[in-house]
Amino acid sequence: MQVLARPWGAMHYRIDGPADGPVVVFANSLGTDLRLWDGVVARLPGFRCVRFDLPGHGLSDLAAEVSISALAEDVAALIATVASAPVVLVGLSIGGMIAQELAVKRPAMLAGIVLSNTATKMGSADAWAARIAAVEAGGLASPVSPIR
């Protein structure tokens, strides 16, 4: 297991592929861990694929408070640790929001971004509070309404 120390705790990450390959970093959605990308990474021979678990997901520690800006700083720290040149950042859902934030705040770190199933903003504070309460009460399998 590879771990990057962050102010909130241990951030778990994994690297696959050749050390000299172009670096692609994958940022996944809420409720998933870095294994979400297993099938994609298997189809990218020659690339150095970097995946990580968000705070409170997979093997990463739980952060007390999380924001898109703080998550983007976590990804920036990971990129600085694993890459010597700009990377391509692939973001799914909240991972896409993180990619957009990083593209605005630290564009020199990125050779490009790939965004899937994301937006610049998702839902309201009330909608997220309701979703969090449902998951806290019934776990990740709890039925929740879509965030709009």
ChimeraX commands (.cxc) that place a marker at each C-alpha (Angstrom):
marker #1 position 0.00,0.00,0.00 radius 0.5
marker #1 position 1.31,3.44,-0.89 radius 0.5
marker #1 position 0.36,6.31,1.39 radius 0.5
marker #1 position 0.73,10.07,1.14 radius 0.5
marker #1 position 0.58,11.93,4.46 radius 0.5
marker #1 position -1.98,14.73,4.33 radius 0.5
marker #1 position -3.03,17.18,7.06 radius 0.5
marker #1 position -6.15,15.06,7.66 radius 0.5
marker #1 position -4.35,11.68,7.69 radius 0.5
marker #1 position -3.21,8.97,5.29 radius 0.5
marker #1 position -4.20,9.17,1.61 radius 0.5
marker #1 position -3.99,5.72,-0.01 radius 0.5
marker #1 position -2.86,5.56,-3.63 radius 0.5
marker #1 position -1.66,3.03,-6.19 radius 0.5
marker #1 position 0.60,3.31,-9.23 radius 0.5
marker #1 position 0.50,0.89,-12.16 radius 0.5
marker #1 position 2.54,0.92,-15.35 radius 0.5
marker #1 position 6.08,1.76,-16.39 radius 0.5
marker #1 position 8.05,4.38,-14.47 radius 0.5
marker #1 position 8.82,6.23,-17.70 radius 0.5
marker #1 position 5.27,6.19,-19.10 radius 0.5
marker #1 position 3.11,9.30,-19.44 radius 0.5
marker #1 position 1.23,9.83,-16.17 radius 0.5
marker #1 position -2.57,9.66,-15.98 radius 0.5
marker #1 position -4.19,10.35,-12.61 radius 0.5
marker #1 position -7.71,9.05,-11.96 radius 0.5
marker #1 position -10.13,10.73,-9.52 radius 0.5
marker #1 position -13.22,8.66,-8.81 radius 0.5
marker #1 position -16.74,9.34,-7.61 radius 0.5
marker #1 position -18.18,9.35,-4.11 radius 0.5
marker #1 position -18.90,5.93,-2.65 radius 0.5
marker #1 position -16.19,4.22,-4.70 radius 0.5
marker #1 position -12.50,3.49,-4.23 radius 0.5
marker #1 position -9.54,3.32,-6.58 radius 0.5
marker #1 position -10.61,-0.14,-7.81 radius 0.5
marker #1 position -13.26,1.63,-9.89 radius 0.5
marker #1 position -10.56,2.18,-12.50 radius 0.5
marker #1 position -9.22,-1.41,-12.67 radius 0.5
marker #1 position -10.76,-2.12,-16.08 radius 0.5
marker #1 position -9.56,1.19,-17.53 radius 0.5
marker #1 position -6.01,0.82,-16.25 radius 0.5
marker #1 position -5.81,-2.67,-17.75 radius 0.5
marker #1 position -6.46,-1.13,-21.17 radius 0.5
marker #1 position -3.69,1.48,-20.91 radius 0.5
marker #1 position -0.40,-0.36,-21.41 radius 0.5
marker #1 position 2.54,1.98,-21.49 radius 0.5
marker #1 position 0.90,4.57,-19.24 radius 0.5
marker #1 position 1.79,5.22,-15.61 radius 0.5
marker #1 position -1.66,5.14,-14.00 radius 0.5
marker #1 position -2.12,6.72,-10.60 radius 0.5
marker #1 position -5.27,6.13,-8.57 radius 0.5
marker #1 position -6.19,7.22,-5.05 radius 0.5
marker #1 position -8.90,6.86,-2.45 radius 0.5
marker #1 position -10.75,10.00,-1.43 radius 0.5
marker #1 position -10.84,10.78,2.31 radius 0.5
marker #1 position -13.13,8.30,4.03 radius 0.5
marker #1 position -13.10,5.96,1.02 radius 0.5
marker #1 position -11.18,2.73,0.49 radius 0.5
marker #1 position -8.06,2.72,2.65 radius 0.5
marker #1 position -7.76,6.51,3.10 radius 0.5
marker #1 position -8.40,8.05,6.49 radius 0.5
marker #1 position -11.54,10.06,7.11 radius 0.5
marker #1 position -11.11,13.83,7.03 radius 0.5
marker #1 position -13.07,15.98,9.50 radius 0.5
marker #1 position -14.07,18.48,6.82 radius 0.5
marker #1 position -13.81,18.20,3.06 radius 0.5
marker #1 position -14.14,20.77,0.28 radius 0.5
marker #1 position -13.47,20.62,-3.44 radius 0.5
marker #1 position -10.61,23.07,-2.92 radius 0.5
marker #1 position -9.04,20.88,-0.20 radius 0.5
marker #1 position -9.48,17.76,-2.34 radius 0.5
marker #1 position -7.78,19.54,-5.24 radius 0.5
marker #1 position -4.86,20.36,-2.94 radius 0.5
marker #1 position -4.66,16.67,-1.99 radius 0.5
marker #1 position -4.47,15.74,-5.68 radius 0.5
marker #1 position -1.86,18.46,-6.29 radius 0.5
marker #1 position 0.26,16.98,-3.49 radius 0.5
marker #1 position -0.12,13.52,-4.99 radius 0.5
marker #1 position 0.87,14.74,-8.46 radius 0.5
marker #1 position 3.92,16.54,-7.00 radius 0.5
marker #1 position 4.90,13.26,-5.31 radius 0.5
marker #1 position 4.52,10.91,-8.28 radius 0.5
marker #1 position 5.16,12.97,-11.42 radius 0.5
marker #1 position 7.95,15.18,-12.70 radius 0.5
marker #1 position 5.93,16.59,-15.60 radius 0.5
marker #1 position 2.32,17.70,-16.14 radius 0.5
marker #1 position -0.22,14.86,-16.03 radius 0.5
marker #1 position -3.57,14.07,-17.56 radius 0.5
marker #1 position -6.23,14.08,-14.84 radius 0.5
marker #1 position -9.36,11.98,-15.42 radius 0.5
marker #1 position -12.27,12.88,-13.15 radius 0.5
marker #1 position -15.59,11.14,-12.65 radius 0.5
marker #1 position -18.41,12.98,-10.82 radius 0.5
marker #1 position -16.78,14.64,-7.79 radius 0.5
marker #1 position -13.45,13.62,-9.33 radius 0.5
marker #1 position -14.37,15.83,-12.28 radius 0.5
marker #1 position -15.11,18.71,-9.92 radius 0.5
marker #1 position -11.68,18.19,-8.36 radius 0.5
marker #1 position -10.09,18.18,-11.84 radius 0.5
marker #1 position -11.81,21.45,-12.74 radius 0.5
marker #1 position -10.65,23.08,-9.49 radius 0.5
marker #1 position -7.09,21.95,-10.08 radius 0.5
marker #1 position -7.19,23.18,-13.69 radius 0.5
marker #1 position -8.14,26.64,-12.43 radius 0.5
marker #1 position -5.82,26.78,-9.40 radius 0.5
marker #1 position -2.76,24.90,-10.70 radius 0.5
marker #1 position -2.95,24.62,-14.50 radius 0.5
marker #1 position 0.79,24.05,-14.88 radius 0.5
marker #1 position 0.40,20.64,-13.20 radius 0.5
marker #1 position -1.93,19.42,-15.94 radius 0.5
marker #1 position -1.33,18.43,-19.54 radius 0.5
marker #1 position -5.07,17.91,-19.89 radius 0.5
marker #1 position -8.25,16.86,-18.13 radius 0.5
marker #1 position -10.94,14.34,-19.01 radius 0.5
marker #1 position -14.32,14.99,-17.36 radius 0.5
marker #1 position -17.15,12.47,-17.06 radius 0.5
marker #1 position -20.56,12.74,-15.40 radius 0.5
marker #1 position -19.67,15.94,-13.59 radius 0.5
marker #1 position -20.57,19.61,-13.30 radius 0.5
marker #1 position -19.11,22.80,-11.91 radius 0.5
marker #1 position -21.56,22.55,-9.00 radius 0.5
marker #1 position -23.81,19.69,-7.91 radius 0.5
marker #1 position -26.82,20.30,-5.71 radius 0.5
marker #1 position -27.40,22.55,-2.76 radius 0.5
marker #1 position -26.13,22.34,0.80 radius 0.5
marker #1 position -29.59,21.09,1.89 radius 0.5
marker #1 position -29.62,18.31,-0.72 radius 0.5
marker #1 position -26.15,17.14,0.33 radius 0.5
marker #1 position -27.12,17.27,4.03 radius 0.5
marker #1 position -30.12,15.03,3.31 radius 0.5
marker #1 position -27.94,12.57,1.38 radius 0.5
marker #1 position -25.33,12.48,4.13 radius 0.5
marker #1 position -28.03,11.86,6.75 radius 0.5
marker #1 position -29.46,8.97,4.68 radius 0.5
marker #1 position -26.04,7.34,4.33 radius 0.5
marker #1 position -25.24,7.84,8.02 radius 0.5
marker #1 position -28.57,6.24,8.96 radius 0.5
marker #1 position -28.54,3.34,6.51 radius 0.5
marker #1 position -25.07,3.00,4.99 radius 0.5
marker #1 position -23.93,3.43,1.39 radius 0.5
marker #1 position -26.64,1.09,0.09 radius 0.5
marker #1 position -29.36,3.48,1.31 radius 0.5
marker #1 position -31.71,4.70,-1.37 radius 0.5
marker #1 position -31.10,8.37,-2.04 radius 0.5
marker #1 position -32.59,10.79,-4.46 radius 0.5
marker #1 position -30.45,12.28,-7.22 radius 0.5
marker #1 position -28.58,15.50,-6.44 radius 0.5
marker #1 position -29.74,18.26,-8.77 radius 0.5
marker link #1:1,2 radius 0.2
marker link #1:2,3 radius 0.2
marker link #1:3,4 radius 0.2
marker link #1:4,5 radius 0.2
marker link #1:5,6 radius 0.2
marker link #1:6,7 radius 0.2
marker link #1:7,8 radius 0.2
marker link #1:8,9 radius 0.2
marker link #1:9,10 radius 0.2
marker link #1:10,11 radius 0.2
marker link #1:11,12 radius 0.2
marker link #1:12,13 radius 0.2
marker link #1:13,14 radius 0.2
marker link #1:14,15 radius 0.2
marker link #1:15,16 radius 0.2
marker link #1:16,17 radius 0.2
marker link #1:17,18 radius 0.2
marker link #1:18,19 radius 0.2
marker link #1:19,20 radius 0.2
marker link #1:20,21 radius 0.2
marker link #1:21,22 radius 0.2
marker link #1:22,23 radius 0.2
marker link #1:23,24 radius 0.2
marker link #1:24,25 radius 0.2
marker link #1:25,26 radius 0.2
marker link #1:26,27 radius 0.2
marker link #1:27,28 radius 0.2
marker link #1:28,29 radius 0.2
marker link #1:29,30 radius 0.2
marker link #1:30,31 radius 0.2
marker link #1:31,32 radius 0.2
marker link #1:32,33 radius 0.2
marker link #1:33,34 radius 0.2
marker link #1:34,35 radius 0.2
marker link #1:35,36 radius 0.2
marker link #1:36,37 radius 0.2
marker link #1:37,38 radius 0.2
marker link #1:38,39 radius 0.2
marker link #1:39,40 radius 0.2
marker link #1:40,41 radius 0.2
marker link #1:41,42 radius 0.2
marker link #1:42,43 radius 0.2
marker link #1:43,44 radius 0.2
marker link #1:44,45 radius 0.2
marker link #1:45,46 radius 0.2
marker link #1:46,47 radius 0.2
marker link #1:47,48 radius 0.2
marker link #1:48,49 radius 0.2
marker link #1:49,50 radius 0.2
marker link #1:50,51 radius 0.2
marker link #1:51,52 radius 0.2
marker link #1:52,53 radius 0.2
marker link #1:53,54 radius 0.2
marker link #1:54,55 radius 0.2
marker link #1:55,56 radius 0.2
marker link #1:56,57 radius 0.2
marker link #1:57,58 radius 0.2
marker link #1:58,59 radius 0.2
marker link #1:59,60 radius 0.2
marker link #1:60,61 radius 0.2
marker link #1:61,62 radius 0.2
marker link #1:62,63 radius 0.2
marker link #1:63,64 radius 0.2
marker link #1:64,65 radius 0.2
marker link #1:65,66 radius 0.2
marker link #1:66,67 radius 0.2
marker link #1:67,68 radius 0.2
marker link #1:68,69 radius 0.2
marker link #1:69,70 radius 0.2
marker link #1:70,71 radius 0.2
marker link #1:71,72 radius 0.2
marker link #1:72,73 radius 0.2
marker link #1:73,74 radius 0.2
marker link #1:74,75 radius 0.2
marker link #1:75,76 radius 0.2
marker link #1:76,77 radius 0.2
marker link #1:77,78 radius 0.2
marker link #1:78,79 radius 0.2
marker link #1:79,80 radius 0.2
marker link #1:80,81 radius 0.2
marker link #1:81,82 radius 0.2
marker link #1:82,83 radius 0.2
marker link #1:83,84 radius 0.2
marker link #1:84,85 radius 0.2
marker link #1:85,86 radius 0.2
marker link #1:86,87 radius 0.2
marker link #1:87,88 radius 0.2
marker link #1:88,89 radius 0.2
marker link #1:89,90 radius 0.2
marker link #1:90,91 radius 0.2
marker link #1:91,92 radius 0.2
marker link #1:92,93 radius 0.2
marker link #1:93,94 radius 0.2
marker link #1:94,95 radius 0.2
marker link #1:95,96 radius 0.2
marker link #1:96,97 radius 0.2
marker link #1:97,98 radius 0.2
marker link #1:98,99 radius 0.2
marker link #1:99,100 radius 0.2
marker link #1:100,101 radius 0.2
marker link #1:101,102 radius 0.2
marker link #1:102,103 radius 0.2
marker link #1:103,104 radius 0.2
marker link #1:104,105 radius 0.2
marker link #1:105,106 radius 0.2
marker link #1:106,107 radius 0.2
marker link #1:107,108 radius 0.2
marker link #1:108,109 radius 0.2
marker link #1:109,110 radius 0.2
marker link #1:110,111 radius 0.2
marker link #1:111,112 radius 0.2
marker link #1:112,113 radius 0.2
marker link #1:113,114 radius 0.2
marker link #1:114,115 radius 0.2
marker link #1:115,116 radius 0.2
marker link #1:116,117 radius 0.2
marker link #1:117,118 radius 0.2
marker link #1:118,119 radius 0.2
marker link #1:119,120 radius 0.2
marker link #1:120,121 radius 0.2
marker link #1:121,122 radius 0.2
marker link #1:122,123 radius 0.2
marker link #1:123,124 radius 0.2
marker link #1:124,125 radius 0.2
marker link #1:125,126 radius 0.2
marker link #1:126,127 radius 0.2
marker link #1:127,128 radius 0.2
marker link #1:128,129 radius 0.2
marker link #1:129,130 radius 0.2
marker link #1:130,131 radius 0.2
marker link #1:131,132 radius 0.2
marker link #1:132,133 radius 0.2
marker link #1:133,134 radius 0.2
marker link #1:134,135 radius 0.2
marker link #1:135,136 radius 0.2
marker link #1:136,137 radius 0.2
marker link #1:137,138 radius 0.2
marker link #1:138,139 radius 0.2
marker link #1:139,140 radius 0.2
marker link #1:140,141 radius 0.2
marker link #1:141,142 radius 0.2
marker link #1:142,143 radius 0.2
marker link #1:143,144 radius 0.2
marker link #1:144,145 radius 0.2
marker link #1:145,146 radius 0.2
marker link #1:146,147 radius 0.2
marker link #1:147,148 radius 0.2
view
